Protein backbone atom coordinates (compact mmCIF):
# COMPACT_ATOMS: atom_id res chain seq x y z
CA UNK A 1 0.00 0.00 0.00
CA UNK A 2 1.39 3.37 -0.94
CA UNK A 3 1.42 6.31 1.45
CA UNK A 4 -0.93 8.10 -0.92
CA UNK A 5 -3.70 5.55 -0.37
CA UNK A 6 -3.10 4.70 3.28
CA UNK A 7 -5.67 6.24 5.65
CA UNK A 8 -4.24 7.53 8.86
CA UNK A 9 -6.35 7.70 11.99
CA UNK A 10 -6.53 11.13 13.55
CA UNK A 11 -4.82 11.25 16.94
CA UNK A 12 -6.99 11.72 20.01
CA UNK A 13 -6.86 15.20 21.47
CA UNK A 14 -4.83 15.45 24.67
CA UNK A 15 -7.97 16.36 26.57
CA UNK A 16 -9.90 13.19 25.70
CA UNK A 17 -11.08 11.38 28.84
CA UNK A 18 -9.98 7.82 29.46
CA UNK A 19 -12.89 5.57 30.32
CA UNK A 20 -10.74 2.66 31.52
CA UNK A 21 -9.37 4.45 34.58
CA UNK A 22 -10.77 4.24 38.11
CA UNK A 23 -13.17 7.06 38.80
CA UNK A 24 -15.63 7.75 41.54
CA UNK A 25 -18.66 10.00 41.79
CA UNK A 26 -19.18 13.55 42.96
CA UNK A 27 -22.51 13.81 44.79
CA UNK A 28 -23.96 17.24 45.54
CA UNK A 29 -26.48 16.96 48.38
CA UNK A 30 -28.73 20.01 48.46
CA UNK A 31 -30.19 19.97 51.98
CA UNK A 32 -31.33 23.58 51.62
CA UNK A 33 -34.93 24.79 51.36
CA UNK A 34 -34.15 26.40 47.99
CA UNK A 35 -33.00 25.13 44.58
CA UNK A 36 -29.41 25.41 43.41
CA UNK A 37 -27.72 24.96 40.04
CA UNK A 38 -24.43 23.51 38.87
CA UNK A 39 -22.31 24.13 35.78
CA UNK A 40 -19.78 21.43 34.88
CA UNK A 41 -16.66 23.04 33.43
CA UNK A 42 -14.50 20.56 31.51
CA UNK A 43 -11.15 21.37 29.92
CA UNK A 44 -12.03 23.45 26.87
CA UNK A 45 -15.81 23.28 27.28
CA UNK A 46 -18.81 23.83 29.51
CA UNK A 47 -21.57 21.24 29.65
CA UNK A 48 -24.32 23.68 30.61
CA UNK A 49 -26.38 24.29 33.72
CA UNK A 50 -28.38 21.70 35.65
CA UNK A 51 -30.82 22.38 38.49
CA UNK A 52 -30.73 20.59 41.84
CA UNK A 53 -34.01 20.88 43.69
CA UNK A 54 -34.19 21.52 47.42
CA UNK A 55 -33.62 18.39 49.52
CA UNK A 56 -32.28 16.32 46.63
CA UNK A 57 -28.97 14.94 45.34
CA UNK A 58 -27.27 15.33 41.97
CA UNK A 59 -24.54 12.91 40.86
CA UNK A 60 -21.60 13.51 38.51
CA UNK A 61 -19.39 10.66 37.27
CA UNK A 62 -15.78 11.74 37.77
CA UNK A 63 -13.88 12.12 34.51
CA UNK A 64 -10.25 11.06 34.15
CA UNK A 65 -8.16 12.85 31.53
CA UNK A 66 -5.25 10.42 31.85
CA UNK A 67 -3.27 12.14 34.59
CA UNK A 68 -2.55 15.17 32.43
CA UNK A 69 -3.30 17.54 35.29
CA UNK A 70 -6.52 18.75 33.71
CA UNK A 71 -9.16 19.41 36.29
CA UNK A 72 -12.93 19.53 36.39
CA UNK A 73 -14.84 22.31 38.13
CA UNK A 74 -18.42 21.98 39.34
CA UNK A 75 -19.65 25.55 39.81
CA UNK A 76 -22.53 25.76 42.31
CA UNK A 77 -24.81 28.71 43.08
CA UNK A 78 -28.39 29.40 44.19
CA UNK A 79 -30.87 29.28 41.31
CA UNK A 80 -32.45 32.60 42.28
CA UNK A 81 -29.53 35.02 42.49
CA UNK A 82 -28.26 38.20 40.90
CA UNK A 83 -24.75 37.53 42.19
CA UNK A 84 -21.82 36.14 40.21
CA UNK A 85 -20.53 34.38 43.33
CA UNK A 86 -20.04 30.61 42.97
CA UNK A 87 -18.65 27.78 45.05
CA UNK A 88 -16.42 25.49 43.00
CA UNK A 89 -15.88 21.80 43.71
CA UNK A 90 -12.71 20.99 41.79
CA UNK A 91 -10.92 17.69 41.17
CA UNK A 92 -8.32 16.02 39.01
CA UNK A 93 -7.19 12.39 38.91
CA UNK A 94 -3.47 11.57 38.89
CA UNK A 95 -2.91 8.08 37.45
CA UNK A 96 0.79 7.94 38.34
CA UNK A 97 0.02 8.42 42.02
CA UNK A 98 -3.42 6.68 41.94
CA UNK A 99 -4.89 9.73 43.68
CA UNK A 100 -7.78 12.11 43.21
CA UNK A 101 -6.88 15.66 44.19
CA UNK A 102 -9.84 17.82 45.20
CA UNK A 103 -10.70 21.14 46.77
CA UNK A 104 -13.47 23.59 47.52
CA UNK A 105 -12.85 27.02 46.01
CA UNK A 106 -14.39 30.25 47.24
CA UNK A 107 -12.19 32.45 45.05
CA UNK A 108 -15.27 33.74 43.20
CA UNK A 109 -17.17 34.51 46.42
CA UNK A 110 -19.39 32.34 48.58
CA UNK A 111 -23.13 32.60 47.91
CA UNK A 112 -23.74 30.04 50.68
CA UNK A 113 -21.88 31.84 53.45
CA UNK A 114 -24.93 31.65 55.74
CA UNK A 115 -25.10 27.85 55.43
CA UNK A 116 -22.96 24.86 56.44
CA UNK A 117 -20.83 23.49 53.59
CA UNK A 118 -18.91 20.21 53.76
CA UNK A 119 -16.86 18.45 51.08
CA UNK A 120 -15.80 14.96 52.11
CA UNK A 121 -14.03 12.02 50.49
CA UNK A 122 -16.04 9.39 52.41
CA UNK A 123 -13.47 9.05 55.17
CA UNK A 124 -10.70 8.36 52.64
CA UNK A 125 -9.33 11.91 52.69
CA UNK A 126 -9.50 15.19 54.55
CA UNK A 127 -12.81 17.01 54.85
CA UNK A 128 -13.31 20.62 53.84
CA UNK A 129 -15.72 22.15 56.34
CA UNK A 130 -17.16 25.66 56.20
CA UNK A 131 -19.23 26.54 59.27
CA UNK A 132 -22.54 28.37 59.03
CA UNK A 133 -22.00 32.12 58.93
CA UNK A 134 -18.22 31.81 58.65
CA UNK A 135 -16.81 34.83 56.83
CA UNK A 136 -13.62 32.84 56.22
CA UNK A 137 -13.48 29.12 55.54
CA UNK A 138 -9.92 28.10 56.38
CA UNK A 139 -10.18 24.70 54.60
CA UNK A 140 -11.19 26.19 51.23
CA UNK A 141 -9.31 28.15 48.58
CA UNK A 142 -9.79 31.89 49.03
CA UNK A 143 -6.96 33.09 46.77
CA UNK A 144 -5.20 31.49 43.83
CA UNK A 145 -1.79 30.57 45.32
CA UNK A 146 -3.12 29.23 48.61
CA UNK A 147 -2.49 25.54 49.39
CA UNK A 148 -5.88 23.95 50.14
CA UNK A 149 -5.85 20.86 47.93
CA UNK A 150 -6.72 17.52 49.55
CA UNK A 151 -6.19 14.00 48.19
CA UNK A 152 -7.81 10.57 48.34
CA UNK A 153 -7.29 7.24 46.59
CA UNK A 154 -8.43 7.40 42.95
CA UNK A 155 -11.97 6.10 42.61
CA UNK A 156 -13.10 7.61 45.93
CA UNK A 157 -16.50 9.29 45.87
CA UNK A 158 -16.62 12.94 46.83
CA UNK A 159 -19.70 14.29 48.61
CA UNK A 160 -20.59 17.97 48.92
CA UNK A 161 -23.24 18.75 51.53
CA UNK A 162 -24.93 22.12 51.50
CA UNK A 163 -27.12 23.27 54.43
CA UNK A 164 -26.42 20.20 56.60
CA UNK A 165 -25.52 16.55 56.32
Helices and strands as residue ranges (DSSP letters): E 25-30, E 36-42, E 45-52, E 56-61, E 72-78, E 87-94, E 99-105, E 117-120, E 128-130, E 150-153, E 158-162
